[in-house]
């Protein structure tokens, strides 16, 4: 790292130009080629996926997303000639738009199920030829515009469905901007220097900008979800700023100790820079574990995060030392530069600093601190035992959005189940017996208490396949809808298939979401074990210890439980949900735990690496565990807390999203980081390491000979003087 830092410091203009070329080059490539993001929530081998594949095979015009146009008249009924003519013209125009396979209008049939009992509300179904995530946003906007053009005084027209939701997503950038501003404020307070604040911000923005543009290019050659850019940018800002923060903090210490900017930058990269590279690697390894879940959507998110993290590490290792060369001693505040000029070098902190007092407090009462910390973690984790995965619906959207208005109109006129219809795909290869079986099945389904309506979408004489739309009586996120799907699959459909060659699959977006949630729930324990073991192995290699990795793995599980408990209490139980300006409580969005866990484990490893690497430095040079733990906590507590506060601010900016799943993600990640940094790293880990003593660093001889050696700490000549000064100060205290 020293040679790399020296080269980048001395050739700073070249390095800066190379990164600017990468940033603007990828941006230009992305703007020319555009992007091809999509969302594939299906899980291979599930019944909903088989239903969707069968529909695509035999009924491509009915295999796509189903959206709704809902209208309500204030005066008269929707059957009045003026309303009927206006809406019929609009629906015929919509049917001619690109990717619209069919439009089912209540005026084209004697069927009156699409008109409410009071005649005030009616809806039409728009059947697209593709799934919502595959539709061009511009084509969907044409459908929205044409439908809303039919509005008049006394006639309200709204649209619902996943395609409409994707097209109506708010503009990107606001959350990132708020996250950057909040991080800048924290850095300015921590450093007291404008240039010191700018360094982490600049490196993070360059890394994120390059990564997001690169993701747009990669979306043409691999499946990446539409949420990859926003998720990647927010996570990239958090880790990018944090990684640069650790290096800049070490550099500032070197400058205040009297080192030249070049020597200080080299030593900062050779100490904190090593930890940054290792920490970034742990995040990438944690997200590689997501591929074990075998879900395309999560694989895409993993790739997005890995790309962003790798570029953040690259910026911290190359662009940052170049910027340190450009800014020189300006990374110090004016007061610090003035004090340095007057008195030469000085120690970083006095014996009375808060960090020193806190380290002494933990060392003096490790048992009490550990018990209190564990109790708080367990208390936070208790709600997690009632975790229920599922999907939110458009009833959680802001009332200003057309999807929310359409949801409410359908719920008022027909019940909430119209917002999440199921597809019953029936292959009828036989003769009259199979026809009677499928007709009997439809009658039995229509008679179920949890079913509001059953309608036949289309009939294919050549293939012998029929598709029915089953409208549940409850909302898509309601447990009763899950129970209906289970009843259809578990008893109703098998009874109809018995004694015939009939084959029936239950599909539709609601069924896909249910299968997605069940697949994650089934694989979550193995996934947690996998990333915990991987993280423990990495720490074992880094610190050549058995106890430190085991403590870290256990603490990570506790932190994950606490984070799950927080989101269950807020979003599933509804505690404080009104304060967030969202709708009713419901299940936890199914992909959030699978996405949150590797990020939490990765970031936990970051803080563990920075905390324990400093302890390990001292242990290697002194073999005094108490001193190592005390000085490690003293030297890193401020920077870890600052880094965590930045993460909380960045993830908290998710609250600006109108989507409840995004808000849920932000709350979960902000809570997880806060718990991990402020409770686990500042309380629990140092307390346990004081209790365990020298056994923290125990490693069996045979295992030590097998494990590779990775040096995260600086050589002795770079550590001993500074640590000796700090130890002298603590001893005096």
Secondary structure, 3 states (H helix, E strand, C coil): CHHHHHHHHHCHHHHHHHHHHHHHHHHHHHHHHCCCCCCCCCCCCCHHHHHHHHHHHHCCCCCCCEEEEEEEECCCCCCCHHHHHHHHHHHHHHHCCCCEEEEECCCCCCCCCCECCCCCEEEEEEEECCCHHHCCHHHHHHHHHHHHCCCECCEEEEEECHHHHHHCCCCCCHHHHHHHHHHHHHHHHHHCCHHHHHHHHHHHHHHHHHHHHHHHHHCCCCCCCCCHHHHHHHHHHHHHHHHHHHHHHHHHHHHHCCCCHHHHHHHHHHHHHHHHHHHHHHHHHHHHHHHHHCCHHHHHHHHHHHHHHHHHHHHHHHHHHHHHHHHHHHHCCHHHHHHHHHHCCCCCCCCCCHHHHHHHHHHHCHHHHHHHHHHHHHHHHHHHHHCCEECCCHHHCCCCCHHHHHHHHHHHHCCHHHHCCEEEEEECCCCHHHHHHHHHHHHHHHCCCCEEEEEEEEEECCCCEEEEEEEECCCCCCHHHHHHHHHHHHHHHHHHHCCCCCEEEEECHHHHHHHHHHHHHHHHHHHHHHHHHHHHHHHHHHHCCCHHHHHHHHHHHHHHHHHHHHHHHHHHCCCCHHHHCCCCCCCEEHHHHHHHHHHHHHHHHHHHHHHHHHHHHHHHHHCCHHHHHHHHHHHHHHHHHHHHHHHHHHHHHHHHCCCHHHHHHHHHHHHHHHHHHHHHHHHHHHHHHHHHHHHHHCCCHHHHHHCCCCCCCCCHHHHHHHHHHHHHHHHHC
